[in-house]
């Protein structure tokens, strides 16, 4: 697509649609009601033997910091399909999903994160376009000071807790934690 | 809000925004990019002693059929907060959430359903505006022929499986099941 000039922009107002109970964003020009709901992030803690796959972010926010292969679930995907797609896009890795590790809620940015425990099928991976580099880390070598987001910390800790458990209840936010970067 | 005439309507076209990798809906009039992602439904299997709370739907789709207290997660809610709000709105019930029972993916309609195991704090409930009536059912009295959606069947069955387990791995779609009403 060639850019031919500035895009027009929507003229949103907030009001309560008929039959609804809370204000929604409505475009005054075109009448579109933008029902905003939380978005789902799907991702995985991916292990190969005693090591964990981490990706160094090539994109903002938190460019240069380490994260899990994760991203927004797309339309018509199941949650495990989305997690496998993200592992492929960000790490060119084929993963086998084991079970749900955690469900985190990040209310300030309206995200629900579904993080799976997964295994690499083979120690083969390569940086996708959103990744600067990636590597398999032993627990003691994880770059804790350069982790991108609070929920990546949580997921790594929760993975370690259940590492030897064949079956477990999924974890959620640590008590009192909202995932808000500004409150850490 | 008084209706003063027909609303204008957006003129959506599908094209790939710059820097993206798949087509998105873009309004030709106002330039709005409608990033559509799956929506999260939060709900609960709510028990009181040996009975389960079900609600008969007052709204389409599946008006008159029985369902769980569940609905769309709203912005800035955590998943458990949303499940508690839905139990309050639909059944005027105060619930105590125990743990995540299941994560279902319904790809055709792009829904992720997070269903919790919960308890009524007291046997007090009343129909909200989206509910015709509601009742507590013993397992053998559940109106199986009048259940609203496949995922309600799944959640009830999964609840029964783990009823006596203090901790368990959450369930997901039964093998081969997509939740699609038309494929049942």
Contacts between the chains, C-beta under 8 A, distances in Angstrom:
chain1	res1	chain2	res2	distance
A	1	B	15	6.1
A	1	B	16	6.5
A	1	B	17	7.7
A	1	B	18	6.5
A	3	B	18	7.1
A	7	B	31	3.6
A	8	B	29	6.6
A	8	B	30	5.2
A	8	B	31	4.1
A	9	B	30	6.4
A	9	B	31	5.1
A	9	B	32	7.6
A	10	B	27	6.8
A	10	B	30	4.0
A	10	B	31	6.5
A	10	B	32	4.0
A	11	B	30	6.8
A	15	B	1	6.2
A	16	B	1	6.6
A	17	B	1	7.7
A	18	B	1	6.5
A	18	B	3	7.0
A	22	B	74	7.3
A	27	B	10	6.8
A	27	B	27	7.4
A	27	B	30	5.6
A	27	B	32	6.4
A	29	B	8	6.7
A	29	B	29	5.8
A	29	B	30	4.8
A	30	B	8	5.2
A	30	B	9	6.4
A	30	B	10	4.0
A	30	B	11	6.8
A	30	B	27	5.6
A	30	B	29	4.8
A	30	B	30	5.2
A	30	B	32	7.7
A	31	B	7	3.6
A	31	B	8	4.1
A	31	B	9	5.2
A	31	B	10	6.6
A	32	B	9	7.6
A	32	B	10	4.0
A	32	B	27	6.4
A	32	B	30	7.7
A	32	B	32	6.6
A	32	B	34	7.6
A	34	B	32	7.6
A	34	B	34	7.3
A	36	B	75	5.5
A	37	B	39	4.9
A	37	B	40	6.7
A	37	B	72	5.7
A	37	B	73	6.1
A	37	B	74	6.8
A	37	B	75	6.7
A	38	B	40	5.7
A	38	B	73	5.1
A	38	B	74	7.6
A	38	B	75	6.3
A	38	B	77	7.1
A	39	B	37	4.9
A	40	B	37	6.7
A	40	B	38	5.7
A	40	B	40	6.0
A	40	B	112	5.4
A	72	B	37	5.7
A	73	B	37	6.1
A	73	B	38	5.1
A	73	B	112	7.0
A	74	B	22	7.4
A	74	B	37	6.8
A	74	B	38	7.6
A	75	B	36	5.6
A	75	B	37	6.7
A	75	B	38	6.4
A	75	B	110	4.7
A	76	B	107	4.7
A	76	B	108	6.9
A	76	B	110	5.7
A	77	B	38	7.1
A	77	B	105	7.5
A	77	B	107	6.2
A	77	B	110	7.9
A	78	B	105	3.4
A	78	B	107	5.4
A	78	B	173	7.4
A	79	B	103	6.1
A	79	B	105	5.1
A	79	B	112	5.9
A	79	B	172	7.9
A	80	B	105	7.5
A	80	B	172	7.7
A	81	B	105	7.8
A	81	B	107	7.7
A	99	B	169	5.3
A	100	B	100	7.9
A	100	B	103	6.1
A	100	B	169	7.3
A	100	B	170	5.6
A	100	B	172	7.7
A	103	B	79	6.1
A	103	B	100	6.2
A	103	B	103	7.4
A	103	B	114	6.6
A	105	B	77	7.5
A	105	B	78	3.4
A	105	B	79	5.1
A	105	B	80	7.6
A	105	B	81	7.8
A	107	B	76	4.8
A	107	B	77	6.2
A	107	B	78	5.4
A	107	B	81	7.7
A	108	B	76	6.9
A	110	B	75	4.6
A	110	B	76	5.7
A	110	B	77	7.9
A	112	B	40	5.4
A	112	B	73	7.0
A	112	B	79	5.9
A	112	B	112	7.7
A	112	B	114	7.4
A	114	B	103	6.6
A	114	B	112	7.4
A	167	B	168	7.3
A	167	B	169	4.6
A	168	B	167	7.3
A	168	B	169	6.4
A	169	B	99	5.3
A	169	B	100	7.3
A	169	B	167	4.6
A	169	B	168	6.3
A	169	B	169	7.0
A	169	B	170	7.5
A	170	B	100	5.7
A	170	B	169	7.5
A	170	B	170	5.8
A	172	B	79	7.9
A	172	B	80	7.7
A	172	B	100	7.8
A	173	B	78	7.4
